[in-house]
């Protein structure tokens, strides 16, 4: 799981609320974490592997959206590997981990492992949050025809730069001037929690706004093609809207428990004695959400692939072919050699329309296909009657 409490656990003088949750059934906690992360890791990789029955095609030019979706999955995979490694060490070497609690210990390796593993997980999931925010920004810019592969460099700079900066800053403030003195006051802990939850809260607040504006822009873009809004175009707009909804639904499911848990623990920290009887229900709620977090946080990787691509099936094809991979866009459109195809066959409408130029029509096809690429359910439902069936 990804929680700033795991960084504060590295402090020998950790607060009582952190002590409460981290010491609650640690063997069960680590076992559930390994199980959840392993299942998510295997299913995520299964989702991304090519499948049998997929005809080989010429590899199309990647879009910024497909690259971002791939990078989000990579962050989830690497974050899950970090959870598995950390929990395995905790389970396999309990005496090694016990040295973290020893004040002024001469053995620096337990604390180094604790800090390093916690930073690895926080950095990768924080980067995943920033990439998800970039996906929302890129989706909006695509329909405004202001984005492309050239903007991916800016996304890299923003994502990795901000993720590293916030992670290092939060850890430095938490452990300043040393591990033995961290958590002595809220001035150490609060900046660390802020830098951890800023990207998460940004996605929760900004992404729904950007997705809603993108859906509105898509509707205007589709209407502008012919001056009418056909049933196929309406279905395509609904499909894109549902895709955005699924992404936000997965994000809320996987991370709302973190916010609830952190709120409860901060409330407990404000109390003189967290073991008082009136606080029993709050302690129980904090422990319940703590276990929920260890199940849902690692599952984000697999659930996101379902939101991005749908279920791609079990039949994996490991034979090497020069083929299109699931996170890339679909095969080339007939309107241009390097253009992305539209999930709906507008070819006849393009020729009939005198209001839209071929260049504008091609740009619209590219923009719409970038938003719906990889979504097989949309392709099958909207293009089954098309002369060019574009499922993958």
FENTA-V535964 format. One record per residue. N is the residue number from 1. RES is the residue in three letters. SS is DSSP state (alpha for helix, beta for strand, coil for the rest). NEAR is the number of other C-alpha atoms within 8 Angstrom. D_LAST is the distance of its C-alpha to the last C-alpha in whole Angstrom. Layout:
BEGIN
N;RES;SS;NEAR;D_LAST
N;RES;SS;NEAR;D_LAST
END
This chain:
BEGIN
1;UNK;coil;9;33
2;UNK;coil;9;34
3;UNK;coil;8;37
4;UNK;coil;10;40
5;UNK;alpha;7;43
6;UNK;alpha;10;42
7;UNK;alpha;13;43
8;UNK;alpha;13;46
9;UNK;coil;11;46
10;UNK;coil;13;47
11;UNK;coil;15;50
12;UNK;coil;11;53
13;UNK;coil;11;55
14;UNK;coil;12;52
15;UNK;coil;8;52
16;UNK;alpha;8;53
17;UNK;alpha;11;50
18;UNK;alpha;12;48
19;UNK;alpha;10;50
20;UNK;alpha;8;49
21;UNK;alpha;10;46
22;UNK;alpha;10;45
23;UNK;coil;7;48
24;UNK;coil;8;47
25;UNK;coil;7;45
26;UNK;alpha;8;44
27;UNK;alpha;7;43
28;UNK;alpha;7;41
29;UNK;alpha;11;40
30;UNK;alpha;12;38
31;UNK;alpha;10;37
32;UNK;alpha;10;35
33;UNK;alpha;15;34
34;UNK;alpha;12;33
35;UNK;alpha;8;31
36;UNK;alpha;13;29
37;UNK;alpha;15;28
38;UNK;alpha;10;27
39;UNK;alpha;9;25
40;UNK;alpha;14;23
41;UNK;alpha;13;23
42;UNK;alpha;8;21
43;UNK;alpha;9;19
44;UNK;alpha;13;18
45;UNK;alpha;8;17
46;UNK;alpha;9;16
47;UNK;alpha;11;13
48;UNK;alpha;10;12
49;UNK;coil;11;12
50;UNK;coil;10;10
51;UNK;beta;11;9
52;UNK;coil;7;11
53;UNK;coil;4;9
54;UNK;coil;7;6
55;UNK;coil;6;8
56;UNK;coil;8;10
57;UNK;coil;8;10
58;UNK;coil;8;13
59;UNK;coil;8;12
60;UNK;coil;12;13
61;UNK;coil;6;16
62;UNK;coil;9;15
63;UNK;coil;11;17
64;UNK;alpha;12;19
65;UNK;alpha;11;17
66;UNK;alpha;13;14
67;UNK;alpha;11;17
68;UNK;alpha;12;19
69;UNK;alpha;11;17
70;UNK;alpha;9;17
71;UNK;alpha;10;20
72;UNK;alpha;11;21
73;UNK;alpha;12;19
74;UNK;alpha;8;21
75;UNK;alpha;12;24
76;UNK;alpha;14;24
77;UNK;alpha;11;23
78;UNK;alpha;9;27
79;UNK;alpha;14;28
80;UNK;alpha;14;28
81;UNK;alpha;10;29
82;UNK;alpha;11;32
83;UNK;alpha;13;33
84;UNK;alpha;12;32
85;UNK;alpha;8;35
86;UNK;alpha;9;37
87;UNK;alpha;12;38
88;UNK;alpha;10;38
89;UNK;alpha;9;41
90;UNK;alpha;10;42
91;UNK;alpha;10;42
92;UNK;alpha;6;43
93;UNK;coil;8;46
94;UNK;alpha;9;48
95;UNK;alpha;6;51
96;UNK;alpha;8;49
97;UNK;alpha;9;48
98;UNK;alpha;8;51
99;UNK;alpha;11;53
100;UNK;alpha;13;51
101;UNK;alpha;9;53
102;UNK;coil;8;56
103;UNK;coil;8;58
104;UNK;coil;5;59
105;UNK;coil;7;57
106;UNK;coil;4;58
107;UNK;coil;6;54
108;UNK;coil;7;52
109;UNK;alpha;6;49
110;UNK;alpha;11;48
111;UNK;alpha;10;48
112;UNK;alpha;8;46
113;UNK;alpha;8;43
114;UNK;alpha;11;43
115;UNK;alpha;10;43
116;UNK;alpha;8;41
117;UNK;alpha;10;38
118;UNK;alpha;11;38
119;UNK;alpha;11;38
120;UNK;alpha;10;35
121;UNK;alpha;13;33
122;UNK;alpha;14;34
123;UNK;alpha;11;33
124;UNK;alpha;12;30
125;UNK;alpha;12;29
126;UNK;alpha;12;31
127;UNK;alpha;12;29
128;UNK;alpha;12;26
129;UNK;alpha;11;28
130;UNK;alpha;12;29
131;UNK;alpha;13;25
132;UNK;alpha;11;24
133;UNK;alpha;12;27
134;UNK;alpha;11;25
135;UNK;alpha;11;22
136;UNK;alpha;11;24
137;UNK;alpha;10;26
138;UNK;alpha;11;23
139;UNK;alpha;12;22
140;UNK;alpha;13;25
141;UNK;alpha;10;26
142;UNK;alpha;12;22
143;UNK;alpha;14;23
144;UNK;coil;8;27
145;UNK;coil;8;26
146;UNK;coil;7;27
147;UNK;coil;11;25
148;UNK;coil;9;23
149;UNK;alpha;9;22
150;UNK;alpha;7;26
151;UNK;alpha;9;27
152;UNK;alpha;9;25
153;UNK;alpha;8;28
154;UNK;alpha;8;30
155;UNK;alpha;10;28
156;UNK;alpha;9;28
157;UNK;alpha;8;32
158;UNK;alpha;8;32
159;UNK;alpha;12;30
160;UNK;alpha;9;32
161;UNK;alpha;9;35
162;UNK;alpha;8;35
163;UNK;alpha;12;34
164;UNK;alpha;9;36
165;UNK;alpha;8;39
166;UNK;alpha;10;39
167;UNK;alpha;13;39
168;UNK;alpha;8;42
169;UNK;alpha;10;44
170;UNK;alpha;14;43
171;UNK;alpha;11;44
172;UNK;alpha;8;47
173;UNK;alpha;11;49
174;UNK;alpha;13;48
175;UNK;coil;13;50
176;UNK;coil;10;52
177;UNK;coil;6;55
178;UNK;coil;7;54
179;UNK;alpha;10;52
180;UNK;alpha;9;56
181;UNK;alpha;11;56
182;UNK;coil;17;53
183;UNK;coil;14;52
184;UNK;coil;7;56
185;UNK;coil;7;55
186;UNK;alpha;7;53
187;UNK;alpha;6;53
188;UNK;alpha;14;51
189;UNK;alpha;13;48
190;UNK;alpha;8;48
191;UNK;alpha;11;46
192;UNK;alpha;14;44
193;UNK;alpha;10;43
194;UNK;alpha;9;42
195;UNK;alpha;12;40
196;UNK;alpha;14;38
197;UNK;alpha;8;37
198;UNK;alpha;8;37
199;UNK;alpha;11;33
200;UNK;alpha;10;33
201;UNK;alpha;8;35
202;UNK;alpha;10;33
203;UNK;alpha;13;30
204;UNK;alpha;10;31
205;UNK;alpha;8;33
206;UNK;alpha;9;32
207;UNK;alpha;13;28
208;UNK;alpha;10;28
209;UNK;alpha;8;31
210;UNK;alpha;11;28
211;UNK;alpha;13;25
212;UNK;alpha;9;27
213;UNK;alpha;9;28
214;UNK;alpha;11;25
215;UNK;alpha;11;24
216;UNK;alpha;8;27
217;UNK;alpha;11;27
218;UNK;alpha;11;23
219;UNK;alpha;10;25
220;UNK;alpha;8;28
221;UNK;alpha;10;25
222;UNK;alpha;11;24
223;UNK;alpha;10;27
224;UNK;alpha;8;28
225;UNK;alpha;10;26
226;UNK;alpha;11;28
227;UNK;coil;6;31
228;UNK;coil;7;29
229;UNK;coil;9;27
230;UNK;coil;6;25
231;UNK;alpha;6;23
232;UNK;alpha;8;20
233;UNK;alpha;10;21
234;UNK;alpha;10;22
235;UNK;alpha;9;19
236;UNK;alpha;12;17
237;UNK;alpha;11;20
238;UNK;alpha;8;20
239;UNK;alpha;10;17
240;UNK;alpha;11;18
241;UNK;alpha;11;21
242;UNK;alpha;8;20
243;UNK;alpha;10;17
244;UNK;alpha;9;21
245;UNK;alpha;8;23
246;UNK;alpha;9;21
247;UNK;alpha;11;21
248;UNK;alpha;11;25
249;UNK;alpha;8;25
250;UNK;alpha;12;24
251;UNK;alpha;9;26
252;UNK;alpha;9;29
253;UNK;alpha;9;29
254;UNK;alpha;12;29
255;UNK;alpha;11;31
256;UNK;alpha;8;34
257;UNK;alpha;12;36
258;UNK;alpha;11;36
259;UNK;alpha;8;38
260;UNK;alpha;9;40
261;UNK;alpha;12;41
262;UNK;alpha;8;42
263;UNK;alpha;8;44
264;UNK;alpha;12;46
265;UNK;alpha;11;47
266;UNK;alpha;9;48
267;UNK;alpha;8;50
268;UNK;alpha;12;52
269;UNK;alpha;11;52
270;UNK;coil;6;55
271;UNK;coil;7;57
272;UNK;coil;5;60
273;UNK;coil;5;59
274;UNK;coil;11;55
275;UNK;coil;6;57
276;UNK;coil;7;59
277;UNK;alpha;5;59
278;UNK;alpha;5;58
279;UNK;alpha;10;54
280;UNK;alpha;9;53
281;UNK;alpha;7;51
282;UNK;alpha;9;49
283;UNK;alpha;11;49
284;UNK;alpha;8;47
285;UNK;alpha;10;45
286;UNK;alpha;12;44
287;UNK;alpha;10;44
288;UNK;alpha;8;41
289;UNK;alpha;12;39
290;UNK;alpha;12;40
291;UNK;alpha;9;38
292;UNK;alpha;9;35
293;UNK;alpha;13;34
294;UNK;alpha;13;34
295;UNK;alpha;13;32
296;UNK;alpha;12;29
297;UNK;alpha;11;29
298;UNK;alpha;15;28
299;UNK;alpha;13;25
300;UNK;alpha;13;24
301;UNK;alpha;13;21
302;UNK;alpha;12;19
303;UNK;alpha;9;20
304;UNK;alpha;11;19
305;UNK;alpha;14;15
306;UNK;alpha;9;15
307;UNK;alpha;11;16
308;UNK;alpha;11;14
309;UNK;alpha;12;10
310;UNK;coil;10;12
311;UNK;coil;7;12
312;UNK;coil;7;9
313;UNK;coil;7;12
314;UNK;coil;6;14
315;UNK;coil;6;13
316;UNK;beta;10;14
317;UNK;coil;8;13
318;UNK;coil;6;16
319;UNK;coil;4;17
320;UNK;coil;4;17
321;UNK;coil;5;15
322;UNK;coil;8;14
323;UNK;coil;9;11
324;UNK;coil;11;8
325;UNK;coil;8;9
326;UNK;coil;11;8
327;UNK;coil;12;11
328;UNK;coil;13;10
329;UNK;coil;15;9
330;UNK;coil;13;7
331;UNK;coil;11;9
332;UNK;beta;11;12
333;UNK;coil;11;14
334;UNK;coil;6;17
335;UNK;coil;6;19
336;UNK;coil;8;20
337;UNK;coil;7;19
338;UNK;coil;8;18
339;UNK;coil;11;17
340;UNK;beta;14;14
341;UNK;coil;12;12
342;UNK;coil;11;13
343;UNK;coil;14;11
344;UNK;coil;11;14
345;UNK;coil;10;16
346;UNK;coil;7;19
347;UNK;alpha;6;20
348;UNK;alpha;7;23
349;UNK;alpha;8;24
350;UNK;alpha;10;24
351;UNK;alpha;7;26
352;UNK;alpha;6;28
353;UNK;coil;8;29
354;UNK;coil;6;32
355;UNK;coil;6;32
356;UNK;coil;10;29
357;UNK;coil;7;29
358;UNK;alpha;7;26
359;UNK;alpha;6;26
360;UNK;alpha;8;26
361;UNK;alpha;11;23
362;UNK;alpha;11;21
363;UNK;alpha;9;22
364;UNK;alpha;11;21
365;UNK;alpha;12;18
366;UNK;alpha;12;17
367;UNK;alpha;11;19
368;UNK;alpha;12;17
369;UNK;alpha;13;13
370;UNK;alpha;13;15
371;UNK;alpha;9;16
372;UNK;alpha;11;13
373;UNK;coil;12;10
374;UNK;coil;12;8
375;UNK;coil;10;9
376;UNK;alpha;10;7
377;UNK;alpha;7;10
378;UNK;alpha;11;11
379;UNK;alpha;14;8
380;UNK;alpha;11;9
381;UNK;alpha;7;13
382;UNK;alpha;12;14
383;UNK;alpha;13;12
384;UNK;coil;8;12
385;UNK;coil;6;16
386;UNK;coil;8;15
387;UNK;coil;5;15
388;UNK;coil;6;12
389;UNK;coil;10;9
390;UNK;coil;10;7
391;UNK;coil;7;4
392;UNK;coil;8;0
END
